[in-house]
Structure formats: structure tokens, C-alpha cells
Amino acid sequence: MYQHLGNLSPEERAADEIWQAIQSHPGPGEIELGPIVEAVVDEADRDPERYRWSFCRDFGDTRLIVLDSRAARVLEPGRRSMIDPKELQWLDERMQGDRRHLLIATSLPFLLPRGLHHIEDWNAVLADGRWGERLALAGEWIRQAIDLEHWAAFPDSFRAIAAMTTEVAEGRRGVAPETVTFLSGDVHFSYIEEVDRPMQSRVLQAVCSPIRNPLRPALRWVAAVMSRRVAGPLGGVLARFSPHPPFHWSTLKNPWFDNNLASLEVTAEGLKLRWDTGVVIDGHHDAPKLQEVTSITIAPHPVAARKPH
């Protein structure tokens, strides 16, 4: 299995040395790719721009941008960024309206439940040294100890992409789409958030964690509380110590904790999102069935409201 193959255009595949080695292998037996892969890994570590895992595809009137949030990070203190400047420019060029739906898939959720977002945002400011070196060291220790690595932990990147999203949703990059939807996983539970700011497009975050680590009841409680009851009070306190995000958002559907498969369908009524889980019926573990956990159809704002500025 060559995971990166799906990211490559035909021209890029023809020039890719790993793919060339696979294609030139004469027989049905195994091929030894270890030395080639190790050399490519070393080079990619030195030069992250060598392999771009992000890609963009248009499916009729829907655009899908798949954004890598792992391999292009900048971790230098004072310049921390989820994606490097070149990747950010690549994204900026593709964040455009003039289509019915704009989908941005990124493994880490762009919009966390607000209580969790405020904690990571505040920690990023702390670790960046606003209140001195000693507290910065404490902030960095906290960040690594509890794995604060989502978009909120990279405030400059978060605000840059939030600004692009706002421009698209307000019709400043062509006719505003019906929806601008971020698609993510990774956090071991599923949820839906929606931006509260009035805009021409509806802006959403949909999260599905297909095969998740089981969370203990206490951690489930924390996730649920951070989504609603703590978001307001905690946000009010922590927002005093970090820059305000360009918009606020709230939970459209509370977190749930099943192993899920999510599907997305563009329908005449809007963007239909559905989550299914596997169930075992009458002890037939070898033939599980899919059962709907939840679904929602995101209806657009009135057409008259979606005009370019």
C-alpha cells in the first residue's frame, strides 16, 4: 500500500521515485523499498515542502480541500504555525466562493468545543512567554503533557484561516457558498459546531472519530461540559488573556462517543450529514449492521442573501 499515491497528479506520479520503483518491478513477488523510503523520509524531514499531503478537488459545484495539519508545522518559538507560509498561501489561493459548498477536510478539528478552544489558545499565549520565562516553561510542559496540539494551540494559523473563511462566507471571494464546512476527526468523540456570526454562508465544523480510543466516563463528562456549560464562563475569563477570535461558535449537536462512520451528501435541501455505528444483532459478530446515530441536513440561507461584495 502506497498511501501518498492518492495525493499525486499523473505528472507527479510519473516523477515520483517510489512509484517508479514499484512500476518497474518485473515480477509478482515482493519488492524491497526500505532504502528508498528511508532516503525519502530523511529528505522530507529536512525539507517538508518536498511532499505536500494537501490537495484540492472539485466535484461539480462542490470543492473539497484536504489540508495537511501534520507535516508542515513550524515549531520555532515566536513563529509557531500549524502550516508553513507556503502551505498557507496554497490554501489561500483555493479558499474561494462561486460554488455551492466549500469543504475543508483537516484531521485535527478547526473548531473545538469552545471551552477546549479557549484552554488551548490561552496555553499558547502562556507558552509563548507573555508572562515571563518561568510561566512559559510551565505552559510548554502543560502543552506537551496533555497534548494541546489542535488549531487553537496555533493562534496565528487559526486566525489566518478564520479570516479566509469569513471572507468566503461574506461573499468577498466570489458568490458565497451555501456552506463552508470543516470535516475532521482525531479527538475520540464526534460533534457539530456552527459559527454564530451572521454571514451569507453557514460555517460549520463536523467531527467524526471512526475508531476512537474509549474515553472513561470522567473524560466524556469533561468533553460534554466543555461544549456547553463551561464554554461561556471559561471563555469569558480566558479570553481576557488571549486575542479574540474573529467569530464565536456554539454546539449544534452535543458530543457523542460511539465508533462512527460519517457520510456527507449534497442534496437539493442542503448538505446532509449522517453518522452510523456498527451493532451486533443476535450475537452475529461476523456480520455487524450499520445503525444511524444521528443525522442533520444543513439548509442554506436564502439565495438572495448570497451575493458577492
Number of C-alpha atoms within 10 A of each C-alpha: 4 8 6 13 15 11 16 17 11 11 8 12 16 13 12 13 14 17 15 12 14 14 10 8 12 9 7 6 7 8 11 11 11 9 9 12 13 11 11 16 15 10 14 15 14 10 11 14 15 12 17 16 18 19 18 16 12 11 8 9 12 17 22 20 20 20 21 19 22 13 17 23 17 15 13 8 10 10 12 18 22 26 22 18 14 11 18 17 11 14 21 14 9 15 20 22 27 19 17 20 25 29 20 21 25 19 21 21 22 24 27 25 26 23 24 22 22 27 19 24 25 23 24 24 19 24 24 20 18 13 11 11 13 11 15 19 15 14 20 17 13 15 18 10 9 8 11 20 16 23 24 27 25 24 22 16 19 20 18 13 17 17 15 18 22 21 19 27 28 24 22 17 19 18 22 31 29 26 26 24 22 25 25 21 20 18 18 20 24 24 23 22 24 18 18 14 13 11 18 25 30 23 24 24 25 22 28 30 22 20 14 17 13 13 13 8 9 8 11 17 13 13 21 18 17 22 25 16 11 18 20 15 12 16 17 13 12 18 16 10 15 17 14 14 15 12 13 12 17 20 20 16 16 16 23 18 17 20 21 23 17 21 12 14 11 15 11 8 10 18 19 16 17 17 22 20 17 16 15 13 10 7 9 10 10 7 11 14 13 14 13 14 16 13 15 15 15 17 15 19 16 10 12 7 15 20 15 16 11
